[in-house]
Amino acid sequence: MSDNKQHLADGRERLREMAETQAGGRVSTSDQGPATLSAELIEELLHNLRVHQIELEIQNEELRRGLVERDAAQARYVDLYDHAPVGYCTLSESGVIEQTNLMAAALLTVKRAELIEKSFTDFVLTEDQDTFYLLRKGTLNSGIPQQAELRLVKADGSFFWAQLAATAGECDAGSKLLRLVLSDI
């Protein structure tokens, strides 16, 4: 049995023991048919139902605690991501911005919602388009992180020098994506 399956089996057994303790002890099972239900058997069945109810209540409480912990971890992640001192962007394989943080929007002086679904090249100075193309293609094709310095265009048309650090990744559907870290240099 694999470690995960053994862990799950142990967890179920532990839950069963906890429920049995709370329900008042272990009872034996019976193979009698429904026509021969005695008061004793009915009592045993009710006891088993109570044990299962307690097991479900314990599982629900553990699930609730797990969800609270997950939500707290997710809130910490979102806070770290959004308030990082560098810009983060996730691009599709074709260079379309899928996700971005608040700092990337601030660097480009654009609202975050306005960045989503735009081509990142819209924010790269025309003279630096080739540099970005080589960075994007090189990272996606090799899977090796790469860096480049180029000029990014702000909403007012002015530009600033930025260092881009690119890493390749995959989305759940299996298509490639590019993660960019933007730093104003």
C-alpha positions in Angstrom: 0.0 0.0 0.0 1.4 3.4 -0.9 2.2 5.9 1.9 -0.8 8.1 0.9 -3.2 5.3 0.9 -1.9 4.0 4.2 -2.2 7.6 5.6 -5.8 7.8 4.5 -6.6 4.4 5.9 -5.0 5.3 9.2 -7.0 8.6 9.2 -10.3 6.8 8.6 -9.5 4.3 11.4 -8.6 7.2 13.8 -11.9 8.9 12.9 -13.8 5.7 13.5 -12.2 5.2 16.9 -12.9 8.8 17.9 -16.5 8.5 16.8 -16.9 5.1 18.7 -15.5 6.7 21.8 -18.0 9.6 21.6 -20.9 7.2 20.8 -20.2 5.0 23.8 -18.2 2.0 22.6 -17.9 -0.5 19.7 -20.7 -2.7 18.7 -20.7 -5.8 16.5 -22.3 -5.9 13.1 -25.2 -8.2 12.2 -26.1 -10.0 9.0 -29.8 -10.4 9.9 -32.4 -9.4 7.3 -34.9 -6.6 7.7 -37.8 -8.9 8.6 -36.0 -10.1 11.8 -35.1 -6.7 13.3 -35.3 -7.0 17.0 -35.2 -4.1 19.5 -31.6 -5.0 20.2 -30.7 -4.9 16.5 -32.5 -1.6 16.0 -30.6 -0.2 18.9 -27.4 -1.4 17.4 -28.3 0.2 14.0 -29.2 3.5 15.7 -25.8 3.3 17.5 -24.0 2.7 14.2 -25.8 5.6 12.6 -24.9 7.9 15.5 -21.2 6.8 15.1 -21.3 7.6 11.4 -22.9 11.0 12.2 -20.1 11.8 14.7 -17.5 10.7 12.1 -19.1 13.1 9.6 -19.2 15.9 12.2 -15.5 15.3 12.9 -14.6 15.3 9.2 -16.6 18.5 8.6 -14.8 20.2 11.5 -11.4 19.1 10.1 -12.5 20.3 6.6 -13.7 23.7 8.0 -10.3 24.2 9.8 -8.5 23.2 6.6 -10.5 25.8 4.6 -9.8 28.5 7.2 -6.1 27.7 7.0 -6.2 27.7 3.2 -8.0 31.0 3.1 -5.5 32.6 5.5 -2.6 31.3 3.4 -4.2 32.5 0.2 -4.7 36.0 1.7 -1.0 36.1 2.7 0.0 35.1 -0.9 -2.3 37.7 -2.4 -0.9 40.4 -0.1 2.7 39.4 -0.9 2.0 39.2 -4.6 0.1 42.5 -4.9 2.3 44.5 -2.6 5.7 43.2 -3.8 8.4 45.9 -4.5 8.7 44.6 -8.1 6.2 44.1 -10.9 4.9 40.6 -11.7 3.2 39.6 -14.9 2.1 36.2 -16.2 1.9 36.1 -20.0 0.4 33.6 -22.3 2.7 31.9 -24.8 1.7 34.6 -27.4 2.6 37.4 -24.9 -0.8 38.4 -23.7 -0.9 39.5 -20.1 -3.0 37.1 -18.1 -2.2 38.2 -14.5 -0.3 41.1 -13.0 0.3 42.7 -9.6 -0.3 46.3 -8.4 3.4 47.2 -8.8 3.5 46.3 -12.5 0.4 48.5 -13.0 2.1 51.3 -11.0 5.3 51.1 -13.0 3.4 51.3 -16.3 1.0 53.9 -14.8 -2.0 51.9 -15.9 -4.9 50.4 -13.9 -4.3 46.6 -13.4 -7.6 45.8 -15.0 -6.5 47.6 -18.1 -3.4 45.5 -18.4 -5.2 42.2 -18.5 -5.7 40.7 -22.0 -3.3 43.3 -23.5 -0.2 42.3 -25.4 2.9 43.0 -23.3 4.6 44.3 -26.4 2.1 47.3 -26.2 4.3 48.5 -23.3 7.7 47.8 -24.9 9.4 50.7 -26.7 9.4 50.0 -30.5 13.2 50.0 -30.6 13.3 47.2 -27.9 10.6 44.9 -29.4 13.3 42.5 -30.7 15.0 42.3 -27.3 11.7 41.3 -25.7 10.9 38.9 -28.5 14.2 37.1 -28.0 13.8 37.0 -24.3 10.3 35.6 -24.6 11.1 33.0 -27.2 14.4 32.0 -25.7 12.8 31.5 -22.2 9.8 29.5 -23.5 11.9 27.3 -25.9 14.7 26.5 -23.5 12.9 26.7 -20.2 16.0 28.4 -18.8 15.4 31.7 -16.9 16.7 34.7 -18.8 17.0 38.5 -18.2 17.1 41.6 -20.4 17.2 45.3 -20.0 14.8 47.3 -22.1 12.6 50.3 -22.1 8.9 50.1 -21.1 6.4 52.8 -22.1 4.1 54.4 -19.5 0.5 55.5 -20.2 1.6 59.1 -20.8 4.1 57.9 -23.5 7.2 58.4 -21.5 9.5 55.4 -20.9 11.7 54.0 -18.3 14.5 51.4 -18.3 13.4 48.1 -16.8 15.1 44.9 -16.1 13.0 41.9 -17.0 13.6 38.5 -15.4 11.7 35.8 -17.3 10.9 32.2 -16.3 8.8 29.6 -18.2 5.9 27.7 -16.8 2.8 25.8 -17.8 -0.8 26.5 -17.1 -3.3 23.8 -16.0 -4.2 23.1 -19.6 -0.6 22.3 -20.5 0.1 25.4 -22.6 3.3 27.4 -21.9 3.3 30.7 -20.1 5.9 33.3 -19.2 6.4 34.8 -15.8 8.0 38.2 -15.8 9.5 40.2 -12.9 9.8 43.9 -13.8 12.2 46.2 -12.0 12.7 49.9 -12.7 16.4 50.5 -13.1 
